[in-house]
């Protein structure tokens, strides 16, 4: 059980707001030390994990593409599209995006959207345009709040829906851990039980978005928006 002290290091490190990379390294060294592994073996495990998952770095290829599209007016075009619609609010737009994100993540299509691919260049500008159309010009604080809520919507949708896909790495990791502990479990069972969690996350975050809509509307009325 002393091996699990690495988890305690992560909890304490994040609670006191230490550098996340430093916290993870200290947690790994702590668990490795109690497991009888020398520091070099722990570092080698880090290297192997990075090498096995080096395809993750391909996400950085998206950034230059997004930059070129933004320079060509992608954000402005997204704003114009939303400005041409009626009855669209920030909350309704983000609820629709959350439905799309949860549905695609549940079938394993998580990489087709994300913070860099869709939130910053598309969803956030559209949400800002919806706010201006309905509630009037937004203050810088309101703009940042809208962007944060758009990013949070993507995070919530992905985090609570990814385990529905049976071949997701997190599901296989849990199955492997349970198997090593002599607990045999079919991956499909974990996926099925992830569905109620995803639905609960949708309901709770939808309520948050509706309250966010009301707050923006109140700010608009206070600023004199009819």
Rosetta constraint file for C-alpha pairs under 8 A:
AtomPair CA 1 CA 5 HARMONIC 7.71 0.50
AtomPair CA 2 CA 31 HARMONIC 7.55 0.50
AtomPair CA 2 CA 34 HARMONIC 6.22 0.50
AtomPair CA 3 CA 30 HARMONIC 7.53 0.50
AtomPair CA 3 CA 31 HARMONIC 4.63 0.50
AtomPair CA 3 CA 32 HARMONIC 7.31 0.50
AtomPair CA 3 CA 34 HARMONIC 5.42 0.50
AtomPair CA 3 CA 35 HARMONIC 6.01 0.50
AtomPair CA 4 CA 8 HARMONIC 7.13 0.50
AtomPair CA 4 CA 31 HARMONIC 6.49 0.50
AtomPair CA 5 CA 9 HARMONIC 6.33 0.50
AtomPair CA 5 CA 27 HARMONIC 7.64 0.50
AtomPair CA 5 CA 30 HARMONIC 6.88 0.50
AtomPair CA 5 CA 31 HARMONIC 6.33 0.50
AtomPair CA 6 CA 10 HARMONIC 6.46 0.50
AtomPair CA 6 CA 26 HARMONIC 7.69 0.50
AtomPair CA 6 CA 27 HARMONIC 4.20 0.50
AtomPair CA 6 CA 28 HARMONIC 6.22 0.50
AtomPair CA 6 CA 29 HARMONIC 7.80 0.50
AtomPair CA 6 CA 30 HARMONIC 5.43 0.50
AtomPair CA 6 CA 31 HARMONIC 4.89 0.50
AtomPair CA 7 CA 11 HARMONIC 6.34 0.50
AtomPair CA 7 CA 27 HARMONIC 6.66 0.50
AtomPair CA 8 CA 12 HARMONIC 6.11 0.50
AtomPair CA 8 CA 27 HARMONIC 7.93 0.50
AtomPair CA 9 CA 13 HARMONIC 5.81 0.50
AtomPair CA 9 CA 23 HARMONIC 7.03 0.50
AtomPair CA 9 CA 26 HARMONIC 7.22 0.50
AtomPair CA 9 CA 27 HARMONIC 5.36 0.50
AtomPair CA 9 CA 30 HARMONIC 7.92 0.50
AtomPair CA 10 CA 14 HARMONIC 6.04 0.50
AtomPair CA 10 CA 23 HARMONIC 5.83 0.50
AtomPair CA 10 CA 24 HARMONIC 6.50 0.50
AtomPair CA 10 CA 27 HARMONIC 6.01 0.50
AtomPair CA 11 CA 15 HARMONIC 6.05 0.50
AtomPair CA 12 CA 16 HARMONIC 6.28 0.50
AtomPair CA 13 CA 17 HARMONIC 6.18 0.50
AtomPair CA 13 CA 18 HARMONIC 5.42 0.50
AtomPair CA 13 CA 19 HARMONIC 7.92 0.50
AtomPair CA 13 CA 20 HARMONIC 7.68 0.50
AtomPair CA 13 CA 23 HARMONIC 5.58 0.50
AtomPair CA 14 CA 18 HARMONIC 5.96 0.50
AtomPair CA 14 CA 19 HARMONIC 7.94 0.50
AtomPair CA 14 CA 20 HARMONIC 6.96 0.50
AtomPair CA 14 CA 23 HARMONIC 7.34 0.50
AtomPair CA 18 CA 22 HARMONIC 7.25 0.50
AtomPair CA 18 CA 23 HARMONIC 6.66 0.50
AtomPair CA 19 CA 23 HARMONIC 6.25 0.50
AtomPair CA 20 CA 24 HARMONIC 6.20 0.50
AtomPair CA 21 CA 25 HARMONIC 6.28 0.50
AtomPair CA 22 CA 26 HARMONIC 6.12 0.50
AtomPair CA 23 CA 27 HARMONIC 6.06 0.50
AtomPair CA 24 CA 28 HARMONIC 6.15 0.50
AtomPair CA 25 CA 29 HARMONIC 6.16 0.50
AtomPair CA 26 CA 30 HARMONIC 6.03 0.50
AtomPair CA 27 CA 31 HARMONIC 6.21 0.50
AtomPair CA 28 CA 32 HARMONIC 5.89 0.50
AtomPair CA 28 CA 42 HARMONIC 6.98 0.50
AtomPair CA 29 CA 33 HARMONIC 5.90 0.50
AtomPair CA 29 CA 39 HARMONIC 6.64 0.50
AtomPair CA 29 CA 42 HARMONIC 6.53 0.50
AtomPair CA 30 CA 34 HARMONIC 6.45 0.50
AtomPair CA 31 CA 35 HARMONIC 6.10 0.50
AtomPair CA 32 CA 36 HARMONIC 6.24 0.50
AtomPair CA 32 CA 37 HARMONIC 5.01 0.50
AtomPair CA 32 CA 38 HARMONIC 7.14 0.50
AtomPair CA 32 CA 39 HARMONIC 7.41 0.50
AtomPair CA 32 CA 42 HARMONIC 6.25 0.50
AtomPair CA 33 CA 37 HARMONIC 5.46 0.50
AtomPair CA 33 CA 38 HARMONIC 6.60 0.50
AtomPair CA 33 CA 39 HARMONIC 7.42 0.50
AtomPair CA 37 CA 41 HARMONIC 6.07 0.50
AtomPair CA 37 CA 42 HARMONIC 6.76 0.50
AtomPair CA 38 CA 42 HARMONIC 6.70 0.50
AtomPair CA 39 CA 43 HARMONIC 6.29 0.50
AtomPair CA 40 CA 44 HARMONIC 6.05 0.50
AtomPair CA 41 CA 45 HARMONIC 6.22 0.50
AtomPair CA 42 CA 46 HARMONIC 6.46 0.50
AtomPair CA 43 CA 47 HARMONIC 6.34 0.50
AtomPair CA 44 CA 48 HARMONIC 6.15 0.50
AtomPair CA 45 CA 49 HARMONIC 6.14 0.50
AtomPair CA 46 CA 50 HARMONIC 6.21 0.50
AtomPair CA 47 CA 51 HARMONIC 6.12 0.50
AtomPair CA 48 CA 52 HARMONIC 6.01 0.50
AtomPair CA 49 CA 53 HARMONIC 6.16 0.50
AtomPair CA 50 CA 54 HARMONIC 5.66 0.50
AtomPair CA 54 CA 58 HARMONIC 7.96 0.50
AtomPair CA 57 CA 61 HARMONIC 7.95 0.50
AtomPair CA 58 CA 62 HARMONIC 7.71 0.50
AtomPair CA 59 CA 63 HARMONIC 7.63 0.50
AtomPair CA 60 CA 64 HARMONIC 7.81 0.50
AtomPair CA 61 CA 65 HARMONIC 7.09 0.50
AtomPair CA 62 CA 66 HARMONIC 6.19 0.50
AtomPair CA 62 CA 116 HARMONIC 7.26 0.50
AtomPair CA 62 CA 117 HARMONIC 6.96 0.50
AtomPair CA 63 CA 67 HARMONIC 6.17 0.50
AtomPair CA 63 CA 116 HARMONIC 6.90 0.50
AtomPair CA 64 CA 68 HARMONIC 6.24 0.50
AtomPair CA 65 CA 69 HARMONIC 6.28 0.50
AtomPair CA 66 CA 70 HARMONIC 6.05 0.50
AtomPair CA 66 CA 116 HARMONIC 7.48 0.50
AtomPair CA 66 CA 117 HARMONIC 7.03 0.50
AtomPair CA 66 CA 121 HARMONIC 7.00 0.50
AtomPair CA 67 CA 71 HARMONIC 6.16 0.50
AtomPair CA 68 CA 72 HARMONIC 6.30 0.50
AtomPair CA 69 CA 73 HARMONIC 6.53 0.50
AtomPair CA 69 CA 74 HARMONIC 5.51 0.50
AtomPair CA 70 CA 74 HARMONIC 4.78 0.50
AtomPair CA 70 CA 75 HARMONIC 5.99 0.50
AtomPair CA 70 CA 121 HARMONIC 6.75 0.50
AtomPair CA 73 CA 77 HARMONIC 6.12 0.50
AtomPair CA 74 CA 78 HARMONIC 6.20 0.50
AtomPair CA 74 CA 121 HARMONIC 6.74 0.50
AtomPair CA 74 CA 122 HARMONIC 7.43 0.50
AtomPair CA 75 CA 79 HARMONIC 6.28 0.50
AtomPair CA 75 CA 121 HARMONIC 5.60 0.50
AtomPair CA 75 CA 122 HARMONIC 6.14 0.50
AtomPair CA 75 CA 125 HARMONIC 5.88 0.50
AtomPair CA 75 CA 126 HARMONIC 7.93 0.50
AtomPair CA 76 CA 80 HARMONIC 6.26 0.50
AtomPair CA 76 CA 125 HARMONIC 7.68 0.50
AtomPair CA 77 CA 81 HARMONIC 6.29 0.50
AtomPair CA 78 CA 82 HARMONIC 6.51 0.50
AtomPair CA 78 CA 122 HARMONIC 6.02 0.50
AtomPair CA 78 CA 125 HARMONIC 6.53 0.50
AtomPair CA 78 CA 126 HARMONIC 5.65 0.50
AtomPair CA 79 CA 83 HARMONIC 6.12 0.50
AtomPair CA 79 CA 125 HARMONIC 5.79 0.50
AtomPair CA 79 CA 126 HARMONIC 4.97 0.50
AtomPair CA 79 CA 128 HARMONIC 7.66 0.50
AtomPair CA 79 CA 129 HARMONIC 5.21 0.50
AtomPair CA 79 CA 130 HARMONIC 7.96 0.50
AtomPair CA 80 CA 84 HARMONIC 6.40 0.50
AtomPair CA 80 CA 129 HARMONIC 7.73 0.50
AtomPair CA 81 CA 85 HARMONIC 7.06 0.50
AtomPair CA 81 CA 126 HARMONIC 7.83 0.50
AtomPair CA 82 CA 88 HARMONIC 7.71 0.50
AtomPair CA 82 CA 126 HARMONIC 5.80 0.50
AtomPair CA 82 CA 129 HARMONIC 6.31 0.50
AtomPair CA 82 CA 130 HARMONIC 6.19 0.50
AtomPair CA 83 CA 129 HARMONIC 6.22 0.50
AtomPair CA 83 CA 130 HARMONIC 6.62 0.50
AtomPair CA 83 CA 133 HARMONIC 6.39 0.50
AtomPair CA 88 CA 92 HARMONIC 6.28 0.50
AtomPair CA 88 CA 93 HARMONIC 6.51 0.50
AtomPair CA 88 CA 130 HARMONIC 6.15 0.50
AtomPair CA 88 CA 134 HARMONIC 7.85 0.50
AtomPair CA 89 CA 93 HARMONIC 6.08 0.50
AtomPair CA 89 CA 127 HARMONIC 7.44 0.50
AtomPair CA 89 CA 130 HARMONIC 5.31 0.50
AtomPair CA 89 CA 131 HARMONIC 6.25 0.50
AtomPair CA 89 CA 134 HARMONIC 6.75 0.50
AtomPair CA 89 CA 213 HARMONIC 7.04 0.50
AtomPair CA 90 CA 94 HARMONIC 6.17 0.50
AtomPair CA 90 CA 127 HARMONIC 5.01 0.50
AtomPair CA 90 CA 128 HARMONIC 7.36 0.50
AtomPair CA 90 CA 130 HARMONIC 5.75 0.50
AtomPair CA 90 CA 131 HARMONIC 5.89 0.50
AtomPair CA 90 CA 146 HARMONIC 7.73 0.50
AtomPair CA 90 CA 209 HARMONIC 7.87 0.50
AtomPair CA 90 CA 213 HARMONIC 6.38 0.50
AtomPair CA 91 CA 95 HARMONIC 5.99 0.50
AtomPair CA 91 CA 206 HARMONIC 7.86 0.50
AtomPair CA 91 CA 209 HARMONIC 4.81 0.50
AtomPair CA 91 CA 210 HARMONIC 5.61 0.50
AtomPair CA 91 CA 212 HARMONIC 6.83 0.50
AtomPair CA 91 CA 213 HARMONIC 5.44 0.50
AtomPair CA 92 CA 96 HARMONIC 6.21 0.50
AtomPair CA 92 CA 209 HARMONIC 7.83 0.50
AtomPair CA 92 CA 210 HARMONIC 7.83 0.50
AtomPair CA 93 CA 97 HARMONIC 6.31 0.50
AtomPair CA 93 CA 127 HARMONIC 6.79 0.50
AtomPair CA 94 CA 98 HARMONIC 6.00 0.50
AtomPair CA 94 CA 123 HARMONIC 7.90 0.50
AtomPair CA 94 CA 127 HARMONIC 7.55 0.50
AtomPair CA 94 CA 150 HARMONIC 6.63 0.50
AtomPair CA 94 CA 153 HARMONIC 6.90 0.50
AtomPair CA 94 CA 209 HARMONIC 7.52 0.50
AtomPair CA 95 CA 99 HARMONIC 6.32 0.50
AtomPair CA 95 CA 206 HARMONIC 6.25 0.50
AtomPair CA 95 CA 209 HARMONIC 7.32 0.50
AtomPair CA 96 CA 100 HARMONIC 6.40 0.50
AtomPair CA 97 CA 101 HARMONIC 6.03 0.50
AtomPair CA 98 CA 102 HARMONIC 5.96 0.50
AtomPair CA 98 CA 153 HARMONIC 6.30 0.50
AtomPair CA 98 CA 154 HARMONIC 6.71 0.50
AtomPair CA 98 CA 157 HARMONIC 5.82 0.50
AtomPair CA 98 CA 202 HARMONIC 7.70 0.50
AtomPair CA 99 CA 103 HARMONIC 6.07 0.50
AtomPair CA 99 CA 157 HARMONIC 7.93 0.50
AtomPair CA 100 CA 104 HARMONIC 6.16 0.50
AtomPair CA 101 CA 105 HARMONIC 5.95 0.50
AtomPair CA 101 CA 110 HARMONIC 7.77 0.50
AtomPair CA 101 CA 113 HARMONIC 7.50 0.50
AtomPair CA 101 CA 154 HARMONIC 7.02 0.50
AtomPair CA 101 CA 157 HARMONIC 5.98 0.50
AtomPair CA 101 CA 158 HARMONIC 6.83 0.50
AtomPair CA 102 CA 106 HARMONIC 5.97 0.50
AtomPair CA 102 CA 157 HARMONIC 5.13 0.50
AtomPair CA 102 CA 158 HARMONIC 6.28 0.50
AtomPair CA 102 CA 161 HARMONIC 5.64 0.50
AtomPair CA 102 CA 162 HARMONIC 7.98 0.50
AtomPair CA 102 CA 198 HARMONIC 7.92 0.50
AtomPair CA 103 CA 107 HARMONIC 6.81 0.50
AtomPair CA 103 CA 161 HARMONIC 7.97 0.50
AtomPair CA 104 CA 108 HARMONIC 6.54 0.50
AtomPair CA 104 CA 109 HARMONIC 5.08 0.50
AtomPair CA 104 CA 110 HARMONIC 6.39 0.50
AtomPair CA 105 CA 109 HARMONIC 5.04 0.50
AtomPair CA 105 CA 110 HARMONIC 4.53 0.50
AtomPair CA 105 CA 158 HARMONIC 6.26 0.50
AtomPair CA 105 CA 161 HARMONIC 6.07 0.50
AtomPair CA 105 CA 162 HARMONIC 5.51 0.50
AtomPair CA 105 CA 165 HARMONIC 7.43 0.50
AtomPair CA 106 CA 110 HARMONIC 7.99 0.50
AtomPair CA 106 CA 161 HARMONIC 5.47 0.50
AtomPair CA 106 CA 162 HARMONIC 5.62 0.50
AtomPair CA 106 CA 163 HARMONIC 7.32 0.50
AtomPair CA 106 CA 164 HARMONIC 5.15 0.50
AtomPair CA 106 CA 165 HARMONIC 5.12 0.50
AtomPair CA 107 CA 164 HARMONIC 7.53 0.50
AtomPair CA 107 CA 165 HARMONIC 5.51 0.50
AtomPair CA 108 CA 162 HARMONIC 7.28 0.50
AtomPair CA 108 CA 165 HARMONIC 5.64 0.50
AtomPair CA 108 CA 167 HARMONIC 7.80 0.50
AtomPair CA 108 CA 168 HARMONIC 7.29 0.50
AtomPair CA 110 CA 114 HARMONIC 7.88 0.50
AtomPair CA 110 CA 158 HARMONIC 7.29 0.50
AtomPair CA 110 CA 162 HARMONIC 7.57 0.50
AtomPair CA 112 CA 117 HARMONIC 7.71 0.50
AtomPair CA 113 CA 117 HARMONIC 5.53 0.50
AtomPair CA 113 CA 118 HARMONIC 5.54 0.50
AtomPair CA 113 CA 119 HARMONIC 7.94 0.50
AtomPair CA 114 CA 118 HARMONIC 5.51 0.50
AtomPair CA 114 CA 119 HARMONIC 6.22 0.50
AtomPair CA 114 CA 154 HARMONIC 6.70 0.50
AtomPair CA 115 CA 119 HARMONIC 4.73 0.50
AtomPair CA 115 CA 120 HARMONIC 6.10 0.50
AtomPair CA 115 CA 151 HARMONIC 6.48 0.50
AtomPair CA 115 CA 154 HARMONIC 7.25 0.50
AtomPair CA 116 CA 120 HARMONIC 5.91 0.50
AtomPair CA 116 CA 121 HARMONIC 7.38 0.50
AtomPair CA 117 CA 121 HARMONIC 7.00 0.50
AtomPair CA 118 CA 122 HARMONIC 5.17 0.50
AtomPair CA 118 CA 123 HARMONIC 6.00 0.50
AtomPair CA 119 CA 123 HARMONIC 4.63 0.50
AtomPair CA 119 CA 124 HARMONIC 5.48 0.50
AtomPair CA 119 CA 150 HARMONIC 6.63 0.50
AtomPair CA 119 CA 151 HARMONIC 6.35 0.50
AtomPair CA 119 CA 154 HARMONIC 7.67 0.50
AtomPair CA 120 CA 124 HARMONIC 5.57 0.50
AtomPair CA 120 CA 125 HARMONIC 7.28 0.50
AtomPair CA 120 CA 147 HARMONIC 7.93 0.50
AtomPair CA 121 CA 125 HARMONIC 6.79 0.50
AtomPair CA 122 CA 126 HARMONIC 6.17 0.50
AtomPair CA 123 CA 127 HARMONIC 6.07 0.50
AtomPair CA 123 CA 150 HARMONIC 6.91 0.50
AtomPair CA 124 CA 128 HARMONIC 6.19 0.50
AtomPair CA 124 CA 146 HARMONIC 7.05 0.50
AtomPair CA 124 CA 147 HARMONIC 5.34 0.50
AtomPair CA 124 CA 150 HARMONIC 5.91 0.50
AtomPair CA 124 CA 151 HARMONIC 7.95 0.50
AtomPair CA 125 CA 129 HARMONIC 6.15 0.50
AtomPair CA 126 CA 130 HARMONIC 6.14 0.50
AtomPair CA 127 CA 131 HARMONIC 6.22 0.50
AtomPair CA 127 CA 146 HARMONIC 6.87 0.50
AtomPair CA 127 CA 147 HARMONIC 7.89 0.50
AtomPair CA 127 CA 150 HARMONIC 7.69 0.50
AtomPair CA 128 CA 132 HARMONIC 6.31 0.50
AtomPair CA 128 CA 138 HARMONIC 7.94 0.50
AtomPair CA 128 CA 143 HARMONIC 6.52 0.50
AtomPair CA 128 CA 146 HARMONIC 6.64 0.50
AtomPair CA 128 CA 147 HARMONIC 7.82 0.50
AtomPair CA 129 CA 133 HARMONIC 6.10 0.50
AtomPair CA 130 CA 134 HARMONIC 6.20 0.50
AtomPair CA 131 CA 135 HARMONIC 5.47 0.50
AtomPair CA 131 CA 136 HARMONIC 6.86 0.50
AtomPair CA 131 CA 137 HARMONIC 7.80 0.50
AtomPair CA 131 CA 138 HARMONIC 7.29 0.50
AtomPair CA 131 CA 216 HARMONIC 7.50 0.50
AtomPair CA 132 CA 136 HARMONIC 4.39 0.50
AtomPair CA 132 CA 137 HARMONIC 4.98 0.50
AtomPair CA 132 CA 138 HARMONIC 6.21 0.50
AtomPair CA 134 CA 217 HARMONIC 7.73 0.50
AtomPair CA 135 CA 216 HARMONIC 6.72 0.50
AtomPair CA 135 CA 217 HARMONIC 5.70 0.50
AtomPair CA 135 CA 219 HARMONIC 7.48 0.50
AtomPair CA 135 CA 220 HARMONIC 4.47 0.50
AtomPair CA 135 CA 221 HARMONIC 7.39 0.50
AtomPair CA 135 CA 225 HARMONIC 6.14 0.50
AtomPair CA 136 CA 220 HARMONIC 5.98 0.50
AtomPair CA 136 CA 225 HARMONIC 5.89 0.50
AtomPair CA 138 CA 142 HARMONIC 5.72 0.50
AtomPair CA 138 CA 143 HARMONIC 6.21 0.50
AtomPair CA 139 CA 143 HARMONIC 6.31 0.50
AtomPair CA 140 CA 144 HARMONIC 6.26 0.50
AtomPair CA 141 CA 145 HARMONIC 6.21 0.50
AtomPair CA 142 CA 146 HARMONIC 6.17 0.50
AtomPair CA 143 CA 147 HARMONIC 6.24 0.50
AtomPair CA 144 CA 148 HARMONIC 6.07 0.50
AtomPair CA 145 CA 149 HARMONIC 6.14 0.50
AtomPair CA 146 CA 150 HARMONIC 6.17 0.50
AtomPair CA 147 CA 151 HARMONIC 6.24 0.50
AtomPair CA 148 CA 152 HARMONIC 6.04 0.50
AtomPair CA 149 CA 153 HARMONIC 6.05 0.50
AtomPair CA 150 CA 154 HARMONIC 6.63 0.50
AtomPair CA 151 CA 155 HARMONIC 6.39 0.50
AtomPair CA 152 CA 156 HARMONIC 6.06 0.50
AtomPair CA 153 CA 157 HARMONIC 6.08 0.50
AtomPair CA 153 CA 205 HARMONIC 7.53 0.50
AtomPair CA 154 CA 158 HARMONIC 6.17 0.50
AtomPair CA 155 CA 159 HARMONIC 5.88 0.50
AtomPair CA 156 CA 160 HARMONIC 6.10 0.50
AtomPair CA 156 CA 201 HARMONIC 7.11 0.50
AtomPair CA 156 CA 205 HARMONIC 7.78 0.50
AtomPair CA 157 CA 161 HARMONIC 6.06 0.50
AtomPair CA 157 CA 198 HARMONIC 7.70 0.50
AtomPair CA 157 CA 201 HARMONIC 7.63 0.50
AtomPair CA 157 CA 202 HARMONIC 7.36 0.50
AtomPair CA 158 CA 162 HARMONIC 5.67 0.50
AtomPair CA 160 CA 194 HARMONIC 7.53 0.50
AtomPair CA 160 CA 197 HARMONIC 6.50 0.50
AtomPair CA 160 CA 198 HARMONIC 4.89 0.50
AtomPair CA 160 CA 201 HARMONIC 6.68 0.50
AtomPair CA 161 CA 165 HARMONIC 7.82 0.50
AtomPair CA 161 CA 194 HARMONIC 7.18 0.50
AtomPair CA 161 CA 195 HARMONIC 7.35 0.50
AtomPair CA 161 CA 198 HARMONIC 5.30 0.50
AtomPair CA 162 CA 168 HARMONIC 6.81 0.50
AtomPair CA 163 CA 168 HARMONIC 6.29 0.50
AtomPair CA 163 CA 170 HARMONIC 6.84 0.50
AtomPair CA 163 CA 171 HARMONIC 5.96 0.50
AtomPair CA 163 CA 190 HARMONIC 7.46 0.50
AtomPair CA 163 CA 191 HARMONIC 5.67 0.50
AtomPair CA 163 CA 194 HARMONIC 5.99 0.50
AtomPair CA 164 CA 190 HARMONIC 7.64 0.50
AtomPair CA 164 CA 191 HARMONIC 4.27 0.50
AtomPair CA 164 CA 192 HARMONIC 6.51 0.50
AtomPair CA 164 CA 193 HARMONIC 7.97 0.50
AtomPair CA 164 CA 194 HARMONIC 5.50 0.50
AtomPair CA 164 CA 195 HARMONIC 6.21 0.50
AtomPair CA 165 CA 191 HARMONIC 6.26 0.50
AtomPair CA 166 CA 171 HARMONIC 6.53 0.50
AtomPair CA 166 CA 172 HARMONIC 7.84 0.50
AtomPair CA 166 CA 187 HARMONIC 6.09 0.50
AtomPair CA 166 CA 188 HARMONIC 5.90 0.50
AtomPair CA 166 CA 190 HARMONIC 7.83 0.50
AtomPair CA 166 CA 191 HARMONIC 5.62 0.50
AtomPair CA 167 CA 171 HARMONIC 6.86 0.50
AtomPair CA 167 CA 172 HARMONIC 6.75 0.50
AtomPair CA 168 CA 172 HARMONIC 6.49 0.50
AtomPair CA 169 CA 173 HARMONIC 5.99 0.50
AtomPair CA 170 CA 174 HARMONIC 6.27 0.50
AtomPair CA 171 CA 175 HARMONIC 6.24 0.50
AtomPair CA 171 CA 187 HARMONIC 6.62 0.50
AtomPair CA 171 CA 190 HARMONIC 6.94 0.50
AtomPair CA 171 CA 191 HARMONIC 7.48 0.50
AtomPair CA 172 CA 176 HARMONIC 6.01 0.50
AtomPair CA 172 CA 187 HARMONIC 6.94 0.50
AtomPair CA 173 CA 177 HARMONIC 6.14 0.50
AtomPair CA 174 CA 178 HARMONIC 6.10 0.50
AtomPair CA 175 CA 179 HARMONIC 6.01 0.50
AtomPair CA 175 CA 184 HARMONIC 7.74 0.50
AtomPair CA 175 CA 185 HARMONIC 6.43 0.50
AtomPair CA 175 CA 186 HARMONIC 7.41 0.50
AtomPair CA 175 CA 187 HARMONIC 6.35 0.50
AtomPair CA 176 CA 180 HARMONIC 6.21 0.50
AtomPair CA 177 CA 181 HARMONIC 6.43 0.50
AtomPair CA 178 CA 182 HARMONIC 6.44 0.50
AtomPair CA 178 CA 183 HARMONIC 4.98 0.50
AtomPair CA 178 CA 184 HARMONIC 6.60 0.50
AtomPair CA 178 CA 185 HARMONIC 7.32 0.50
AtomPair CA 179 CA 183 HARMONIC 4.98 0.50
AtomPair CA 179 CA 184 HARMONIC 5.25 0.50
AtomPair CA 179 CA 185 HARMONIC 7.29 0.50
AtomPair CA 185 CA 189 HARMONIC 7.21 0.50
AtomPair CA 186 CA 190 HARMONIC 7.38 0.50
AtomPair CA 187 CA 191 HARMONIC 6.49 0.50
AtomPair CA 188 CA 192 HARMONIC 6.12 0.50
AtomPair CA 189 CA 193 HARMONIC 6.29 0.50
AtomPair CA 190 CA 194 HARMONIC 6.24 0.50
AtomPair CA 191 CA 195 HARMONIC 6.94 0.50
AtomPair CA 193 CA 197 HARMONIC 7.41 0.50
AtomPair CA 194 CA 198 HARMONIC 6.29 0.50
AtomPair CA 195 CA 199 HARMONIC 6.24 0.50
AtomPair CA 196 CA 200 HARMONIC 6.09 0.50
AtomPair CA 197 CA 201 HARMONIC 6.13 0.50
AtomPair CA 198 CA 202 HARMONIC 6.22 0.50
AtomPair CA 199 CA 203 HARMONIC 6.30 0.50
AtomPair CA 200 CA 204 HARMONIC 6.13 0.50
AtomPair CA 201 CA 205 HARMONIC 5.94 0.50
AtomPair CA 202 CA 206 HARMONIC 5.84 0.50
AtomPair CA 203 CA 207 HARMONIC 6.30 0.50
AtomPair CA 204 CA 208 HARMONIC 6.44 0.50
AtomPair CA 205 CA 209 HARMONIC 6.20 0.50
AtomPair CA 206 CA 210 HARMONIC 6.23 0.50
AtomPair CA 207 CA 211 HARMONIC 6.23 0.50
AtomPair CA 208 CA 212 HARMONIC 6.08 0.50
AtomPair CA 209 CA 213 HARMONIC 6.16 0.50
AtomPair CA 210 CA 214 HARMONIC 6.40 0.50
AtomPair CA 211 CA 215 HARMONIC 6.25 0.50
AtomPair CA 212 CA 216 HARMONIC 6.26 0.50
AtomPair CA 213 CA 217 HARMONIC 6.15 0.50
AtomPair CA 214 CA 218 HARMONIC 6.11 0.50
AtomPair CA 215 CA 219 HARMONIC 6.26 0.50
AtomPair CA 216 CA 220 HARMONIC 6.18 0.50
AtomPair CA 217 CA 221 HARMONIC 6.26 0.50
AtomPair CA 218 CA 222 HARMONIC 6.16 0.50
AtomPair CA 219 CA 223 HARMONIC 6.22 0.50
AtomPair CA 220 CA 224 HARMONIC 6.40 0.50
AtomPair CA 220 CA 225 HARMONIC 5.17 0.50
AtomPair CA 221 CA 225 HARMONIC 5.02 0.50
AtomPair CA 221 CA 226 HARMONIC 6.56 0.50
